[in-house]
Amino acid sequence: MKRFVAALTATLLLWAQPAQAQSILRDAETETMFAEMSGPLITAAGLSPRDVKVVLI
């Protein structure tokens, strides 16, 4: 019985497919709005808004 369970487990592990990554849907209008809203916060942090990329996931 133990050999059967071990063989079944090995078979299932070898048969498993790797996970497929989901694509990211991006909305340019929303990302632009967040980039504009975050500008003062980024500047207050001592960074340049041109050097920071805002991506909404």
Backbone bond lengths (Angstrom), bond angles and torsions (degrees), N, CA, C in turn:
res aa  C-N    CA-C-N  psi(-1)  N-CA   C-N-CA  omega(-1)  CA-C   N-CA-C  phi
1 M - - - 1.455 - - 1.532 110.88 -
2 K 1.353 115.88 -41.43 1.467 119.29 -179.79 1.530 110.89 -63.13
3 R 1.333 116.28 -37.80 1.467 119.33 179.19 1.529 110.78 -66.25
4 F 1.308 116.03 -38.58 1.464 120.02 178.84 1.524 110.70 -63.18
5 V 1.329 116.63 -45.69 1.468 120.71 179.66 1.523 110.01 -64.05
6 A 1.332 117.46 -41.08 1.463 121.01 178.88 1.526 110.63 -64.58
7 A 1.328 116.80 -42.82 1.465 120.33 179.20 1.521 111.05 -66.39
8 L 1.325 116.86 -40.79 1.460 120.81 178.22 1.529 110.92 -64.14
9 T 1.321 116.57 -43.19 1.470 120.95 178.56 1.525 110.71 -62.55
10 A 1.327 116.90 -45.50 1.466 120.63 179.23 1.524 110.85 -62.21
11 T 1.320 116.56 -41.29 1.466 120.49 179.09 1.522 111.34 -62.98
12 L 1.318 116.60 -44.64 1.466 120.15 -179.88 1.526 111.47 -65.58
13 L 1.334 117.06 -38.79 1.467 119.86 179.39 1.527 111.46 -67.25
14 L 1.320 116.89 -38.02 1.463 119.99 179.59 1.522 111.97 -75.24
15 W 1.318 117.27 -25.34 1.451 122.41 -177.36 1.525 111.97 -84.73
16 A 1.314 117.32 -19.34 1.469 121.61 -175.91 1.527 110.41 -63.69
17 Q 1.298 115.70 140.34 1.458 122.56 178.16 1.528 109.24 -94.60
18 P 1.328 117.75 145.18 1.466 118.83 176.13 1.523 110.67 -66.02
19 A 1.297 115.62 152.22 1.467 120.68 -178.89 1.525 110.09 -65.65
20 Q 1.297 115.96 141.90 1.455 121.67 177.29 1.525 108.48 -91.09
21 A 1.305 116.55 128.59 1.463 120.40 178.91 1.527 109.79 -69.54
22 Q 1.301 115.93 141.23 1.457 120.97 177.47 1.525 108.80 -83.43
23 S 1.301 116.22 142.88 1.456 119.30 176.89 1.529 109.36 -76.99
24 I 1.307 115.72 154.05 1.461 121.34 -179.16 1.521 108.30 -98.26
25 L 1.308 115.56 122.16 1.461 120.57 175.19 1.521 107.76 -89.04
26 R 1.309 116.52 125.13 1.460 120.29 -176.72 1.520 109.64 -117.42
27 D 1.332 115.23 143.03 1.459 122.03 178.41 1.523 107.19 -116.59
28 A 1.314 116.90 110.05 1.460 121.84 -175.26 1.522 111.93 -61.50
29 E 1.323 117.47 -38.91 1.466 120.63 -178.46 1.531 111.14 -64.59
30 T 1.318 116.64 -44.39 1.464 120.61 179.75 1.523 110.72 -67.76
31 E 1.334 117.36 -41.52 1.460 120.03 178.49 1.526 110.96 -63.36
32 T 1.333 117.71 -38.75 1.465 121.05 177.43 1.517 110.64 -63.94
33 M 1.335 116.66 -42.19 1.460 120.62 179.01 1.534 110.52 -61.99
34 F 1.337 117.37 -44.81 1.462 120.35 178.61 1.523 111.31 -65.28
35 A 1.331 117.50 -37.15 1.463 120.63 178.48 1.524 110.49 -64.27
36 E 1.337 116.75 -41.48 1.466 120.28 178.48 1.528 111.19 -67.67
37 M 1.322 116.53 -40.63 1.467 120.15 -179.61 1.529 111.65 -68.81
38 S 1.324 117.33 -32.04 1.457 120.06 -176.44 1.526 112.60 -85.51
39 G 1.330 117.95 -7.99 1.465 121.06 -179.47 1.514 114.28 -52.90
40 P 1.346 119.48 -52.50 1.465 119.90 179.18 1.533 113.31 -61.98
41 L 1.323 117.35 -35.99 1.462 120.53 178.99 1.526 110.94 -67.56
42 I 1.329 115.85 -40.95 1.460 120.48 178.79 1.521 110.30 -65.55
43 T 1.333 116.64 -42.05 1.467 120.94 177.88 1.523 110.72 -63.73
44 A 1.334 117.38 -41.62 1.468 121.20 178.79 1.525 111.33 -64.09
45 A 1.327 116.92 -26.51 1.465 120.66 178.51 1.522 111.54 -81.29
46 G 1.337 116.67 -1.79 1.459 120.34 178.32 1.520 113.42 85.20
47 L 1.317 117.05 17.95 1.456 121.32 179.13 1.518 109.97 -109.47
48 S 1.310 115.55 161.45 1.458 120.48 175.90 1.530 108.67 -90.19
49 P 1.334 118.14 128.39 1.468 119.73 178.64 1.533 113.31 -58.61
50 R 1.332 117.65 -25.02 1.466 120.23 178.39 1.523 111.75 -71.45
51 D 1.349 116.61 -23.63 1.461 120.78 -177.77 1.529 113.01 -89.93
52 V 1.329 117.36 -5.58 1.465 121.34 -177.51 1.521 108.75 -110.65
53 K 1.321 116.12 129.42 1.463 121.39 178.64 1.527 108.05 -107.08
54 V 1.313 116.42 125.19 1.458 121.77 179.52 1.524 108.10 -99.42
55 V 1.338 116.08 121.90 1.458 122.00 178.10 1.516 107.47 -128.24
56 L 1.308 116.26 121.94 1.461 122.10 178.84 1.519 108.36 -93.34
57 I 1.327 115.88 123.99 1.471 120.36 -179.46 1.508 108.61 -112.26
